[in-house]
Amino acid sequence: MLGAANLSLSTATVSTLICGLLGAPLALVLSKVLNRSRLHRFGSVLYAIIYTPVILSPVVSGLGLLFFWGRKGMIGTYLYQAGISIPFTPNAVIIAQVFVALPFFVATAVTTLQAIPREYEEIALVEGAKPAEITFKVLLPLAAPGLATAFLLSFARALGEYGATVTFAGNVQGKTQTIPLAIDLAINSSDIPSALGSALILISLYLGIFGVLGLIRALKKLRESTR
C-alpha cells in the first residue's frame, strides 16, 4: 500500500514537472503567437492533437502508447535496439501520466494567459522590453496563480490515472503499481480492507490538492483587491 503511494507520488510529481516544461511553451504559442498570426488555423490542429487523450478511451490511449513506445513500436523499436525498454517500467507510468495530464495543464494555462490584457504587453514593448523579457517578467508573473492551478490539476489527473497506465505499464507490485492499480488489484483479490486503505490515501491526497487550490484562489482574490 505504502509502496504504491510512494510510486504514485514520485511519478505524478515527475510527470507534472514534465507537463509544465512542455505545456507552458505550448500555451504561450497557442495563446500569444498562433492566435495572432496567419497560422491561427494551425492552432486548431495543435489543439486537436493535445486534447486527443481527453477524447480517447484510456485503454485505447495505452494501446497507442504501446504502438509508439513498445518493442515493435514506431519509436520503441529503435530504443529497444539501443538496449532501452520503456513498457512495463516506471518510465512507462510517467509517460502515461504525462499523456493524459498534459491537456489539463495546457487548457488551464491557455485560459489564464488569454485573460491577461494585451495592454500589459504593449506597455512593456513601449518601454523597450524584448519578447523574452515580456514573457518572463510580465506574462508569467501575472499568470502565476493560474499556472499553479494548472500544475495542481495535472498532478491530480496524473495521480488518478488508471486505464492507460495498466495497459502500457502493467500492474507490477513495487515497480509500476500506483494507488489506483493497487485498489483494482485488491478488489479483484477480494481484499476489501486494502482497497479501502488505498482509497483513503488517494482521497486524502485529493483533499490536500483541493485545499491548495482554495488557498491559491483566496490569494488571487486578495492580490486583486490590493491593486
HELIX and SHEET records of a PDB file:
HELIX    1   1 LEU A    2  LEU A   28  1                                  27    
HELIX    2   2 VAL A   29  VAL A   33  3                                   5    
HELIX    3   3 LEU A   34  ARG A   36  5                                   3    
HELIX    4   4 HIS A   40  ILE A   50  1                                  11    
HELIX    5   5 THR A   52  ILE A   55  1                                   4    
HELIX    6   6 PRO A   58  TRP A   69  1                                  12    
HELIX    7   7 GLY A   76  GLN A   81  1                                   6    
HELIX    8   8 PRO A   90  GLN A  114  1                                  25    
HELIX    9   9 ARG A  118  VAL A  126  1                                   9    
HELIX   10  10 PRO A  131  ILE A  134  1                                   4    
HELIX   11  11 THR A  135  LEU A  139  3                                   5    
HELIX   12  12 LEU A  140  LEU A  142  1                                   3    
HELIX   13  13 ALA A  144  LEU A  159  1                                  16    
HELIX   14  14 GLY A  163  PHE A  168  1                                   6    
HELIX   15  15 ILE A  179  ASN A  188  1                                  10    
HELIX   16  16 ILE A  192  SER A  225  1                                  34    
END                                                                             
